[in-house]
């Protein structure tokens, strides 16, 4: 990120947000950088980060490490592993704040029942969290109550255009319309 004068853009940014299970498999991931141009490269990176952090105890608070010229901030809860990656010159505290916002927003949305099964059942909420936190690598929001509130209002807006609805919303609206049609 360079501006017109050749100086690095000072806005903090994120390269990816990863949510993986306790075996290193994807639950939900979002990449904002071209550092990993193919799905294969992304999978190799995810597996490498998972393997490197597996023996750490990041359950009480977030941990930070340098990995392949990236700053990786991570935290575990039950059978889920949360990761946020930034460039090697990114501020670790900002990345840790992004991770904490994501972690706490997921906990709020899943009513503190944060495990793989619950995450998969509510995957639409987690993917909406990604969109509320980061857009194109730029950090938009880190306050977990604001993130969870925006995600919750997205899921309740049944009048939204179909293209903007989550799968769960679309099914609920379709079911409601079908019920009304059958009862007429």
Beta strands, then each sheet from edge to edge (+ up, - down):
strand 1: 16-21
strand 2: 26-31
strand 3: 63-67
strand 4: 70-77
strand 5: 80-87
strand 6: 134-135
strand 7: 138-139
sheet 1: 2+ 1- 5+ 4- 3+
sheet 2: 6+ 7-
end
